[in-house]
Amino acid sequence: MSELRDRLTAAARAASAKAYAPYSHFHVGAALAFDDGSVVSAANVENASYGLSLCAETVAVASAMAQGRRGGLVAVAVAGGPPAENGEARPAKAPVTPCGRCRQVLNELAGMGGTDPLVWCIGADEVLEIRLSELLPHAFGPDNVLG
Ligand code: THU
């Protein structure tokens, strides 16, 4: 499992170099691991209308779903911070945890495959390892709508 953590962390950090974050200057990369061994990663994409900005996790989920993925999500890594020379986030001191909206977006993809992914939130001094269900207890999901 620590091998997967290291691989996903590296993918998240590499993705953070692609962040479009001219407003916050906070580069974030998210990497999603699937049960077939594949990894989908993405960075945050901001907008001049600030509230329309998209977090790295949301872009990664949209990218995976646009590739046709439905479920199979086993783990997630998120790394963020101000960019280094090469654009990669220098991990912020505190672990970067997915925002509330991203927790909900991740839950939709995870729920399709009935998994409860491990989420690694990378910080400079600490990596928080936590299940999505702990980040988003009592989640609102498809069952609430579709019965
Ligand atoms: N951000 C993410 O991409 N993921 C997170 O988990 C936290 C916040 C982005 C949103 C915005 O572009 C920037 O970080 C600063 O909030």
Backbone and ligand atoms as CSV (ligand in chain L), in Angstrom:
chain,resi,resn,atom,element,x,y,z
A,1,MET,N,N,0.835,-1.212,0.000
A,1,MET,CA,C,0.000,0.000,0.000
A,1,MET,C,C,0.868,1.260,0.000
A,2,SER,N,N,2.036,1.189,0.672
A,2,SER,CA,C,2.884,2.393,0.676
A,2,SER,C,C,3.497,2.620,-0.706
A,3,GLU,N,N,3.599,1.514,-1.480
A,3,GLU,CA,C,4.081,1.668,-2.860
A,3,GLU,C,C,3.069,2.474,-3.671
A,4,LEU,N,N,1.794,2.135,-3.508
A,4,LEU,CA,C,0.732,2.878,-4.207
A,4,LEU,C,C,0.692,4.319,-3.717
A,5,ARG,N,N,0.862,4.490,-2.414
A,5,ARG,CA,C,0.848,5.862,-1.876
A,5,ARG,C,C,1.956,6.693,-2.519
A,6,ASP,N,N,3.149,6.119,-2.616
A,6,ASP,CA,C,4.281,6.864,-3.191
A,6,ASP,C,C,4.028,7.179,-4.669
A,7,ARG,N,N,3.466,6.197,-5.378
A,7,ARG,CA,C,3.189,6.382,-6.802
A,7,ARG,C,C,2.125,7.462,-7.013
A,8,LEU,N,N,1.093,7.399,-6.229
A,8,LEU,CA,C,0.012,8.391,-6.375
A,8,LEU,C,C,0.456,9.782,-5.946
A,9,THR,N,N,1.270,9.832,-4.901
A,9,THR,CA,C,1.782,11.127,-4.429
A,9,THR,C,C,2.628,11.766,-5.519
A,10,ALA,N,N,3.472,10.969,-6.145
A,10,ALA,CA,C,4.323,11.488,-7.233
A,10,ALA,C,C,3.453,11.968,-8.390
A,11,ALA,N,N,2.393,11.223,-8.692
A,11,ALA,CA,C,1.497,11.617,-9.798
A,11,ALA,C,C,0.763,12.909,-9.453
A,12,ALA,N,N,0.348,13.054,-8.204
A,12,ALA,CA,C,-0.356,14.279,-7.787
A,12,ALA,C,C,0.590,15.478,-7.867
A,13,ARG,N,N,1.789,15.293,-7.401
A,13,ARG,CA,C,2.743,16.408,-7.438
A,13,ARG,C,C,3.090,16.788,-8.877
A,14,ALA,N,N,3.283,15.794,-9.720
A,14,ALA,CA,C,3.591,16.073,-11.131
A,14,ALA,C,C,2.425,16.817,-11.774
A,15,ALA,N,N,1.207,16.404,-11.462
A,15,ALA,CA,C,0.022,17.057,-12.044
A,15,ALA,C,C,-0.080,18.510,-11.590
A,16,SER,N,N,0.373,18.792,-10.375
A,16,SER,CA,C,0.247,20.161,-9.844
A,16,SER,C,C,1.029,21.165,-10.691
A,17,ALA,N,N,2.004,20.686,-11.450
A,17,ALA,CA,C,2.787,21.584,-12.323
A,17,ALA,C,C,1.922,22.152,-13.444
A,18,LYS,N,N,0.790,21.464,-13.712
A,18,LYS,CA,C,-0.100,21.900,-14.793
A,18,LYS,C,C,-1.208,22.811,-14.291
A,19,ALA,N,N,-1.163,23.172,-13.016
A,19,ALA,CA,C,-2.223,24.011,-12.451
A,19,ALA,C,C,-2.333,25.327,-13.207
A,20,TYR,N,N,-3.567,25.772,-13.383
A,20,TYR,CA,C,-3.805,27.129,-13.887
A,20,TYR,C,C,-4.364,27.887,-12.678
A,21,ALA,N,N,-3.470,28.539,-11.966
A,21,ALA,CA,C,-3.868,29.171,-10.700
A,21,ALA,C,C,-3.270,30.572,-10.579
A,22,PRO,N,N,-3.616,31.454,-11.559
A,22,PRO,CA,C,-3.022,32.790,-11.537
A,22,PRO,C,C,-3.597,33.688,-10.442
A,23,TYR,N,N,-4.666,33.251,-9.789
A,23,TYR,CA,C,-5.308,34.091,-8.772
A,23,TYR,C,C,-4.869,33.689,-7.367
A,24,SER,N,N,-4.910,32.411,-7.075
A,24,SER,CA,C,-4.522,31.974,-5.718
A,24,SER,C,C,-3.025,31.663,-5.622
A,25,HIS,N,N,-2.410,31.378,-6.761
A,25,HIS,CA,C,-1.011,30.922,-6.757
A,25,HIS,C,C,-0.836,29.704,-5.851
A,26,PHE,N,N,-1.873,28.917,-5.772
A,26,PHE,CA,C,-1.833,27.688,-4.979
A,26,PHE,C,C,-2.043,26.541,-5.959
A,27,HIS,N,N,-0.969,25.842,-6.251
A,27,HIS,CA,C,-1.040,24.750,-7.228
A,27,HIS,C,C,-1.458,23.457,-6.526
A,28,VAL,N,N,-2.438,22.781,-7.124
A,28,VAL,CA,C,-2.901,21.521,-6.534
A,28,VAL,C,C,-2.903,20.437,-7.609
A,29,GLY,N,N,-2.467,19.269,-7.232
A,29,GLY,CA,C,-2.571,18.103,-8.105
A,29,GLY,C,C,-3.318,17.007,-7.373
A,30,ALA,N,N,-4.168,16.305,-8.109
A,30,ALA,CA,C,-4.894,15.168,-7.529
A,30,ALA,C,C,-4.672,13.968,-8.432
A,31,ALA,N,N,-4.479,12.814,-7.823
A,31,ALA,CA,C,-4.298,11.581,-8.591
A,31,ALA,C,C,-5.269,10.525,-8.066
A,32,LEU,N,N,-5.935,9.865,-9.003
A,32,LEU,CA,C,-6.920,8.833,-8.674
A,32,LEU,C,C,-6.371,7.477,-9.107
A,33,ALA,N,N,-6.397,6.505,-8.215
A,33,ALA,CA,C,-5.964,5.145,-8.570
A,33,ALA,C,C,-7.196,4.265,-8.746
A,34,PHE,N,N,-7.166,3.452,-9.802
A,34,PHE,CA,C,-8.295,2.566,-10.103
A,34,PHE,C,C,-7.908,1.101,-9.914
A,35,ASP,N,N,-8.930,0.271,-9.804
A,35,ASP,CA,C,-8.676,-1.145,-9.501
A,35,ASP,C,C,-8.039,-1.909,-10.658
A,36,ASP,N,N,-7.927,-1.280,-11.829
A,36,ASP,CA,C,-7.207,-1.920,-12.939
A,36,ASP,C,C,-5.745,-1.459,-12.986
A,37,GLY,N,N,-5.339,-0.713,-11.960
A,37,GLY,CA,C,-3.940,-0.277,-11.876
A,37,GLY,C,C,-3.661,1.068,-12.520
A,38,SER,N,N,-4.652,1.624,-13.174
A,38,SER,CA,C,-4.414,2.897,-13.861
A,38,SER,C,C,-4.562,4.086,-12.920
A,39,VAL,N,N,-3.963,5.191,-13.334
A,39,VAL,CA,C,-3.985,6.425,-12.548
A,39,VAL,C,C,-4.449,7.563,-13.457
A,40,VAL,N,N,-5.373,8.364,-12.960
A,40,VAL,CA,C,-5.815,9.570,-13.674
A,40,VAL,C,C,-5.507,10.760,-12.766
A,41,SER,N,N,-4.813,11.751,-13.311
A,41,SER,CA,C,-4.450,12.889,-12.473
A,41,SER,C,C,-4.844,14.187,-13.159
A,42,ALA,N,N,-4.917,15.243,-12.366
A,42,ALA,CA,C,-5.306,16.557,-12.890
A,42,ALA,C,C,-4.902,17.630,-11.895
A,43,ALA,N,N,-5.006,18.878,-12.365
A,43,ALA,CA,C,-4.655,20.028,-11.531
A,43,ALA,C,C,-5.843,20.975,-11.425
A,44,ASN,N,N,-5.741,21.946,-10.522
A,44,ASN,CA,C,-6.825,22.931,-10.403
A,44,ASN,C,C,-6.807,23.901,-11.582
A,45,VAL,N,N,-8.007,24.341,-11.945
A,45,VAL,CA,C,-8.202,25.244,-13.086
A,45,VAL,C,C,-9.035,26.425,-12.595
A,46,GLU,N,N,-8.387,27.571,-12.453
A,46,GLU,CA,C,-9.099,28.739,-11.919
A,46,GLU,C,C,-9.718,29.567,-13.038
A,47,ASN,N,N,-10.514,30.544,-12.621
A,47,ASN,CA,C,-11.236,31.386,-13.574
A,47,ASN,C,C,-11.253,32.821,-13.051
A,48,ALA,N,N,-11.256,33.779,-13.978
A,48,ALA,CA,C,-11.291,35.190,-13.586
A,48,ALA,C,C,-12.544,35.488,-12.758
A,49,SER,N,N,-13.592,34.726,-13.001
A,49,SER,CA,C,-14.751,34.768,-12.119
A,49,SER,C,C,-14.468,33.721,-11.041
A,50,TYR,N,N,-13.835,34.151,-9.967
A,50,TYR,CA,C,-13.189,33.237,-9.012
A,50,TYR,C,C,-14.019,32.018,-8.617
A,51,GLY,N,N,-15.310,32.281,-8.410
A,51,GLY,CA,C,-16.160,31.207,-7.915
A,51,GLY,C,C,-16.344,30.059,-8.887
A,52,LEU,N,N,-15.951,30.262,-10.120
A,52,LEU,CA,C,-16.084,29.192,-11.126
A,52,LEU,C,C,-14.870,28.278,-11.169
A,53,SER,N,N,-13.884,28.571,-10.347
A,53,SER,CA,C,-12.653,27.768,-10.350
A,53,SER,C,C,-12.954,26.314,-10.008
A,54,LEU,N,N,-12.174,25.441,-10.606
A,54,LEU,CA,C,-12.359,24.009,-10.389
A,54,LEU,C,C,-11.165,23.442,-9.640
A,55,CYS,N,N,-11.440,22.668,-8.619
A,55,CYS,CA,C,-10.367,22.023,-7.847
A,55,CYS,C,C,-9.780,20.850,-8.637
A,56,ALA,N,N,-8.566,20.501,-8.272
A,56,ALA,CA,C,-7.866,19.401,-8.936
A,56,ALA,C,C,-8.648,18.088,-8.845
A,57,GLU,N,N,-9.245,17.820,-7.699
A,57,GLU,CA,C,-9.962,16.551,-7.518
A,57,GLU,C,C,-11.162,16.477,-8.455
A,58,THR,N,N,-11.865,17.608,-8.582
A,58,THR,CA,C,-13.058,17.635,-9.444
A,58,THR,C,C,-12.659,17.460,-10.907
A,59,VAL,N,N,-11.572,18.109,-11.303
A,59,VAL,CA,C,-11.110,17.962,-12.691
A,59,VAL,C,C,-10.678,16.508,-12.938
A,60,ALA,N,N,-10.028,15.906,-11.952
A,60,ALA,CA,C,-9.577,14.512,-12.114
A,60,ALA,C,C,-10.777,13.567,-12.252
A,61,VAL,N,N,-11.792,13.781,-11.443
A,61,VAL,CA,C,-12.986,12.915,-11.531
A,61,VAL,C,C,-13.674,13.119,-12.879
A,62,ALA,N,N,-13.793,14.371,-13.313
A,62,ALA,CA,C,-14.437,14.637,-14.610
A,62,ALA,C,C,-13.629,14.000,-15.739
A,63,SER,N,N,-12.309,14.093,-15.636
A,63,SER,CA,C,-11.452,13.504,-16.660
A,63,SER,C,C,-11.628,11.983,-16.706
A,64,ALA,N,N,-11.633,11.360,-15.538
A,64,ALA,CA,C,-11.795,9.899,-15.475
A,64,ALA,C,C,-13.158,9.488,-16.038
A,65,MET,N,N,-14.192,10.242,-15.679
A,65,MET,CA,C,-15.526,9.874,-16.155
A,65,MET,C,C,-15.672,10.136,-17.642
A,66,ALA,N,N,-14.974,11.160,-18.122
A,66,ALA,CA,C,-15.008,11.441,-19.565
A,66,ALA,C,C,-14.286,10.351,-20.349
A,67,GLN,N,N,-13.411,9.618,-19.652
A,67,GLN,CA,C,-12.748,8.463,-20.286
A,67,GLN,C,C,-13.616,7.214,-20.190
A,68,GLY,N,N,-14.765,7.373,-19.568
A,68,GLY,CA,C,-15.692,6.242,-19.478
A,68,GLY,C,C,-15.618,5.480,-18.172
A,69,ARG,N,N,-14.809,5.944,-17.238
A,69,ARG,CA,C,-14.694,5.210,-15.976
A,69,ARG,C,C,-15.930,5.412,-15.125
A,70,ARG,N,N,-16.369,4.329,-14.527
A,70,ARG,CA,C,-17.526,4.353,-13.632
A,70,ARG,C,C,-17.191,3.448,-12.455
A,71,GLY,N,N,-16.769,4.046,-11.333
A,71,GLY,CA,C,-16.390,3.245,-10.172
A,71,GLY,C,C,-14.962,2.740,-10.278
A,72,GLY,N,N,-14.618,1.804,-9.395
A,72,GLY,CA,C,-13.270,1.229,-9.384
A,72,GLY,C,C,-12.239,2.123,-8.726
A,73,LEU,N,N,-12.704,3.150,-8.047
A,73,LEU,CA,C,-11.781,4.109,-7.431
A,73,LEU,C,C,-11.274,3.537,-6.099
A,74,VAL,N,N,-9.962,3.291,-6.029
A,74,VAL,CA,C,-9.426,2.675,-4.805
A,74,VAL,C,C,-8.644,3.640,-3.923
A,75,ALA,N,N,-8.055,4.674,-4.519
A,75,ALA,CA,C,-7.270,5.601,-3.690
A,75,ALA,C,C,-7.132,6.937,-4.396
A,76,VAL,N,N,-6.875,7.951,-3.583
A,76,VAL,CA,C,-6.743,9.330,-4.076
A,76,VAL,C,C,-5.559,9.965,-3.349
A,77,ALA,N,N,-4.771,10.767,-4.066
A,77,ALA,CA,C,-3.740,11.575,-3.400
A,77,ALA,C,C,-3.932,13.018,-3.827
A,78,VAL,N,N,-3.744,13.919,-2.879
A,78,VAL,CA,C,-3.892,15.358,-3.140
A,78,VAL,C,C,-2.673,16.074,-2.571
A,79,ALA,N,N,-2.038,16.878,-3.432
A,79,ALA,CA,C,-0.874,17.647,-2.981
A,79,ALA,C,C,-1.026,19.070,-3.475
A,80,GLY,N,N,-0.748,20.034,-2.608
A,80,GLY,CA,C,-0.891,21.425,-3.027
A,80,GLY,C,C,0.025,22.345,-2.253
A,81,GLY,N,N,0.258,23.497,-2.863
A,81,GLY,CA,C,1.089,24.506,-2.222
A,81,GLY,C,C,1.558,25.505,-3.262
A,82,PRO,N,N,2.305,26.499,-2.844
A,82,PRO,CA,C,2.836,27.466,-3.808
A,82,PRO,C,C,3.814,26.774,-4.749
A,83,PRO,N,N,3.837,27.196,-6.014
A,83,PRO,CA,C,4.665,26.468,-6.979
A,83,PRO,C,C,6.169,26.699,-6.803
A,84,ALA,N,N,6.906,25.643,-7.038
A,84,ALA,CA,C,8.364,25.744,-7.133
A,84,ALA,C,C,8.698,26.200,-8.556
A,85,GLU,N,N,9.972,26.304,-8.846
A,85,GLU,CA,C,10.434,26.758,-10.183
A,85,GLU,C,C,9.796,25.965,-11.322
A,86,ASN,N,N,9.673,24.660,-11.133
A,86,ASN,CA,C,9.135,23.801,-12.194
A,86,ASN,C,C,7.605,23.743,-12.190
A,87,GLY,N,N,6.970,24.555,-11.357
A,87,GLY,CA,C,5.511,24.611,-11.319
A,87,GLY,C,C,4.882,23.613,-10.356
A,88,GLU,N,N,5.655,22.639,-9.910
A,88,GLU,CA,C,5.093,21.661,-8.962
A,88,GLU,C,C,4.892,22.308,-7.599
A,89,ALA,N,N,3.791,21.908,-6.965
A,89,ALA,CA,C,3.513,22.448,-5.631
A,89,ALA,C,C,4.622,22.061,-4.659
A,90,ARG,N,N,5.068,23.041,-3.895
A,90,ARG,CA,C,5.878,22.735,-2.714
A,90,ARG,C,C,4.849,22.444,-1.644
A,91,PRO,N,N,4.774,21.209,-1.175
A,91,PRO,CA,C,3.678,20.875,-0.257
A,91,PRO,C,C,3.536,21.875,0.884
A,92,ALA,N,N,2.307,22.321,1.048
A,92,ALA,CA,C,1.993,23.227,2.158
A,92,ALA,C,C,2.246,22.490,3.469
A,93,LYS,N,N,2.402,23.270,4.533
A,93,LYS,CA,C,2.722,22.668,5.837
A,93,LYS,C,C,1.641,21.654,6.255
A,94,ALA,N,N,0.408,22.131,6.207
A,94,ALA,CA,C,-0.697,21.247,6.616
A,94,ALA,C,C,-1.150,20.395,5.430
A,95,PRO,N,N,-1.548,19.147,5.677
A,95,PRO,CA,C,-2.067,18.314,4.595
A,95,PRO,C,C,-3.218,18.999,3.880
A,96,VAL,N,N,-3.235,18.900,2.541
A,96,VAL,CA,C,-4.332,19.495,1.762
A,96,VAL,C,C,-5.457,18.469,1.678
A,97,THR,N,N,-6.557,18.790,2.321
A,97,THR,CA,C,-7.724,17.904,2.299
A,97,THR,C,C,-8.715,18.388,1.243
A,98,PRO,N,N,-9.400,17.467,0.573
A,98,PRO,CA,C,-10.378,17.878,-0.443
A,98,PRO,C,C,-11.463,18.758,0.159
A,99,CYS,N,N,-11.864,19.778,-0.572
A,99,CYS,CA,C,-12.948,20.659,-0.097
A,99,CYS,C,C,-14.260,19.873,-0.091
A,100,GLY,N,N,-15.277,20.461,0.486
A,100,GLY,CA,C,-16.549,19.761,0.616
A,100,GLY,C,C,-17.146,19.340,-0.716
A,101,ARG,N,N,-17.058,20.228,-1.695
A,101,ARG,CA,C,-17.618,19.909,-3.011
A,101,ARG,C,C,-16.880,18.722,-3.622
A,102,CYS,N,N,-15.564,18.720,-3.498
A,102,CYS,CA,C,-14.783,17.618,-4.070
A,102,CYS,C,C,-15.073,16.296,-3.363
A,103,ARG,N,N,-15.334,16.358,-2.081
A,103,ARG,CA,C,-15.689,15.124,-1.364
A,103,ARG,C,C,-16.961,14.526,-1.977
A,104,GLN,N,N,-17.899,15.392,-2.268
A,104,GLN,CA,C,-19.162,14.947,-2.861
A,104,GLN,C,C,-18.931,14.405,-4.279
A,105,VAL,N,N,-18.080,15.078,-5.030
A,105,VAL,CA,C,-17.788,14.650,-6.413
A,105,VAL,C,C,-17.062,13.301,-6.398
A,106,LEU,N,N,-16.107,13.145,-5.489
A,106,LEU,CA,C,-15.391,11.864,-5.363
A,106,LEU,C,C,-16.359,10.755,-4.945
A,107,ASN,N,N,-17.300,11.100,-4.076
A,107,ASN,CA,C,-18.256,10.113,-3.573
A,107,ASN,C,C,-19.121,9.541,-4.690
A,108,GLU,N,N,-19.459,10.377,-5.652
A,108,GLU,CA,C,-20.297,9.914,-6.770
A,108,GLU,C,C,-19.564,8.826,-7.561
A,109,LEU,N,N,-18.282,9.087,-7.876
A,109,LEU,CA,C,-17.503,8.109,-8.650
A,109,LEU,C,C,-17.243,6.842,-7.831
A,110,ALA,N,N,-16.870,7.016,-6.575
A,110,ALA,CA,C,-16.596,5.851,-5.721
A,110,ALA,C,C,-17.845,4.999,-5.555
A,111,GLY,N,N,-18.973,5.683,-5.374
A,111,GLY,CA,C,-20.219,4.971,-5.112
A,111,GLY,C,C,-20.633,4.060,-6.253
A,112,MET,N,N,-20.258,4.429,-7.471
A,112,MET,CA,C,-20.639,3.602,-8.626
A,112,MET,C,C,-20.008,2.226,-8.574
A,113,GLY,N,N,-18.851,2.148,-7.904
A,113,GLY,CA,C,-18.174,0.846,-7.813
A,113,GLY,C,C,-18.223,0.277,-6.409
A,114,GLY,N,N,-18.920,0.973,-5.522
A,114,GLY,CA,C,-19.053,0.483,-4.148
A,114,GLY,C,C,-17.757,0.461,-3.376
A,115,THR,N,N,-16.819,1.341,-3.715
A,115,THR,CA,C,-15.555,1.389,-2.967
A,115,THR,C,C,-15.568,2.566,-1.987
A,116,ASP,N,N,-14.688,2.469,-1.016
A,116,ASP,CA,C,-14.485,3.560,-0.055
A,116,ASP,C,C,-12.993,3.908,-0.109
A,117,PRO,N,N,-12.606,4.749,-1.084
A,117,PRO,CA,C,-11.178,4.957,-1.336
A,117,PRO,C,C,-10.425,5.557,-0.158
A,118,LEU,N,N,-9.165,5.153,-0.060
A,118,LEU,CA,C,-8.239,5.806,0.866
A,118,LEU,C,C,-7.858,7.134,0.245
A,119,VAL,N,N,-7.778,8.162,1.047
A,119,VAL,CA,C,-7.376,9.479,0.549
A,119,VAL,C,C,-6.104,9.886,1.276
A,120,TRP,N,N,-5.066,10.130,0.518
A,120,TRP,CA,C,-3.816,10.615,1.097
A,120,TRP,C,C,-3.729,12.112,0.864
A,121,CYS,N,N,-3.726,12.855,1.940
A,121,CYS,CA,C,-3.658,14.317,1.897
A,121,CYS,C,C,-2.235,14.689,2.279
A,122,ILE,N,N,-1.527,15.241,1.289
A,122,ILE,CA,C,-0.089,15.435,1.464
A,122,ILE,C,C,0.211,16.790,2.098
A,123,GLY,N,N,1.005,16.786,3.128
A,123,GLY,CA,C,1.524,18.014,3.728
A,123,GLY,C,C,3.032,17.892,3.844
A,124,ALA,N,N,3.683,19.020,4.112
A,124,ALA,CA,C,5.147,18.993,4.193
A,124,ALA,C,C,5.624,18.136,5.361
A,125,ASP,N,N,4.895,18.216,6.460
A,125,ASP,CA,C,5.358,17.517,7.671
A,125,ASP,C,C,4.544,16.276,7.978
A,126,GLU,N,N,3.473,16.099,7.250
A,126,GLU,CA,C,2.529,15.047,7.634
A,126,GLU,C,C,1.719,14.622,6.415
A,127,VAL,N,N,1.425,13.325,6.336
A,127,VAL,CA,C,0.470,12.846,5.334
A,127,VAL,C,C,-0.732,12.295,6.096
A,128,LEU,N,N,-1.871,12.898,5.846
A,128,LEU,CA,C,-3.094,12.407,6.479
A,128,LEU,C,C,-3.662,11.304,5.602
A,129,GLU,N,N,-3.851,10.110,6.191
A,129,GLU,CA,C,-4.463,8.988,5.461
A,129,GLU,C,C,-5.842,8.762,6.043
A,130,ILE,N,N,-6.838,8.886,5.184
A,130,ILE,CA,C,-8.206,8.841,5.702
A,130,ILE,C,C,-9.130,8.268,4.620
A,131,ARG,N,N,-10.168,7.569,5.038
A,131,ARG,CA,C,-11.150,7.047,4.072
A,131,ARG,C,C,-12.107,8.163,3.648
A,132,LEU,N,N,-12.573,8.052,2.398
A,132,LEU,CA,C,-13.532,9.045,1.915
A,132,LEU,C,C,-14.767,9.094,2.821
A,133,SER,N,N,-15.180,7.935,3.309
A,133,SER,CA,C,-16.385,7.904,4.171
A,133,SER,C,C,-16.169,8.648,5.487
A,134,GLU,N,N,-14.892,8.766,5.888
A,134,GLU,CA,C,-14.610,9.547,7.105
A,134,GLU,C,C,-14.609,11.039,6.784
A,135,LEU,N,N,-14.170,11.370,5.561
A,135,LEU,CA,C,-14.181,12.775,5.145
A,135,LEU,C,C,-15.606,13.256,4.870
A,136,LEU,N,N,-16.450,12.318,4.449
A,136,LEU,CA,C,-17.823,12.686,4.076
A,136,LEU,C,C,-18.822,11.697,4.683
A,137,PRO,N,N,-18.990,11.757,6.009
A,137,PRO,CA,C,-19.951,10.839,6.637
A,137,PRO,C,C,-21.380,11.208,6.236
A,138,HIS,N,N,-22.234,10.229,6.240
A,138,HIS,CA,C,-23.657,10.451,5.915
A,138,HIS,C,C,-23.810,11.145,4.562
A,139,ALA,N,N,-23.034,10.667,3.590
A,139,ALA,CA,C,-23.032,11.307,2.276
A,139,ALA,C,C,-24.406,11.227,1.615
A,140,PHE,N,N,-24.704,12.245,0.880
A,140,PHE,CA,C,-25.887,12.252,0.021
A,140,PHE,C,C,-25.477,11.592,-1.290
A,141,GLY,N,N,-26.208,10.595,-1.729
A,141,GLY,CA,C,-25.794,9.878,-2.926
A,141,GLY,C,C,-26.957,9.469,-3.796
A,142,PRO,N,N,-26.663,8.649,-4.804
A,142,PRO,CA,C,-27.683,8.243,-5.778
A,142,PRO,C,C,-28.925,7.630,-5.124
A,143,ASP,N,N,-28.715,6.872,-4.040
A,143,ASP,CA,C,-29.858,6.233,-3.391
A,143,ASP,C,C,-30.866,7.246,-2.873
A,144,ASN,N,N,-30.344,8.399,-2.451
A,144,ASN,CA,C,-31.248,9.429,-1.945
A,144,ASN,C,C,-32.177,9.951,-3.034
A,145,VAL,N,N,-31.675,9.923,-4.263
A,145,VAL,CA,C,-32.444,10.485,-5.379
A,145,VAL,C,C,-33.260,9.403,-6.071
A,146,LEU,N,N,-32.596,8.261,-6.276
A,146,LEU,CA,C,-33.209,7.210,-7.088
A,146,LEU,C,C,-33.963,6.179,-6.250
A,147,GLY,N,N,-33.774,6.284,-4.930
A,147,GLY,CA,C,-34.455,5.354,-4.016
A,147,GLY,C,C,-33.840,3.990,-4.057
L,1,THU,N1,N,-8.017,23.538,-4.377
L,1,THU,C1,C,-7.951,22.315,-4.973
L,1,THU,O1,O,-7.714,22.211,-6.176
L,1,THU,N2,N,-8.151,21.220,-4.205
L,1,THU,C2,C,-8.296,21.249,-2.844
L,1,THU,O2,O,-8.407,20.192,-2.233
L,1,THU,C3,C,-8.290,22.524,-2.137
L,1,THU,C4,C,-8.316,23.745,-2.985
L,1,THU,C5,C,-7.755,24.733,-5.198
L,1,THU,C6,C,-8.910,25.654,-5.443
L,1,THU,C7,C,-8.194,26.952,-5.783
L,1,THU,O3,O,-7.830,26.926,-7.163
L,1,THU,C8,C,-6.920,26.877,-4.963
L,1,THU,O4,O,-6.767,25.520,-4.573
L,1,THU,C9,C,-6.930,27.746,-3.717
L,1,THU,O5,O,-8.058,27.504,-2.962
